[in-house]
Amino acid sequence: MPAQPFSIEGDTSRAMSLIDFILNVAGLLLWLNWRAIPLPAAPAPGASLVGTLRATGPPRPRIYYLAALLALVAGRGFFYWQVGGEIQWTPCISLGPTTFFFRSDILERMLWYSFFSFGVALWVFYLCLLLLSSIHAPAVDSSTGARLLRAQLGMLDRWPGALKLALPLLVVAAGWCVAHPLLVALGIVPASGQEVWRVPAQGVVIGLVVYLVLKFFLIGVLALHLINTYVYLGELPLWNFVNATARGLLQPLQWIPLRAGRIDFAPILAIVAVVLVAQYGQRALTDLYQKLV
């Protein structure tokens, strides 16, 4: 039986990608601690006013978390530069129809990669928050999950749902127009020719592709709701929030008779629809982007 091929370069590349993912998660935790807003606990029924008072004290120095985040992003850029050149690692950032490659033997490129990598992770995180916020009405939902959304989104949580869902497209399109000259100067993307409309059009296409990243989040929420429907997992607030989110996602399917006895096929149909839309939408938008380059 022939031995399986062994690729040191492939293994080191996957290891570096895993390290980058873990450091992005650590960066998100630092960001959440910096953005943390104390949430007042709901008083228990019958509790006195004195019992709800808390001892006052100096606020936590949350600026330390921001300083640690900046040190993490900059420090790993130096680490990638030191290690990446030795192992010939070429990191990349995929934005759906286009992929950016960075040379690991150039310090400036690794610093930019570290910044962009965390920026993409932070953007995906807030994209999920905006989707959740558009499902859970701020004036109605008082659960712990909804209050955490308000703590992270601030005034954005009070915006109309349609505007919150359109905001990522507008921000990505505008951000692409601003970042495109820098990316061209760094040699990461090619120039787009003389037509000035091509760059904004590319930004719109990339902004639409960004929504397809939500497929993992949507499938996860719907799968957990499907499991929790038939398996008792306790009365944790997390499951209540997941079920409420799934019901909001499944609301457009309520007019279709998808129940057979005690079995509800709506989550399964929704998961299949998400997979198909993500697959064919990615292909169509990639073809459209290639025509605009």
Secondary structure, 3 states (H helix, E strand, C coil): CCCCCCCHHHHHHHHHHHHHHHHHHHHHHHHHHHHCCCCCCCCCCCCCHHHHCCCCCCCCCCHHHHHHHHHHHHHHHHHHHHHHHHHCCCCEEECCCCEEECCCCCHHHHHHHHHHHHHHHHHHHHHHHHHHHHHCCCCCCCCHHHHHHHHHHHHHHHCCHHHHHHHHHHHHHHHHHHHHHHHHHCCCCCCCCCCCCHHHHHHHHHHHHHHHCHHHHHHHHHHHHHHHHHCCCCCCHHHHHHHHHHHHHHHHHCCCCCEECCEECHHHHHHHHHHHHHHHHHHHHHHHHHHHC
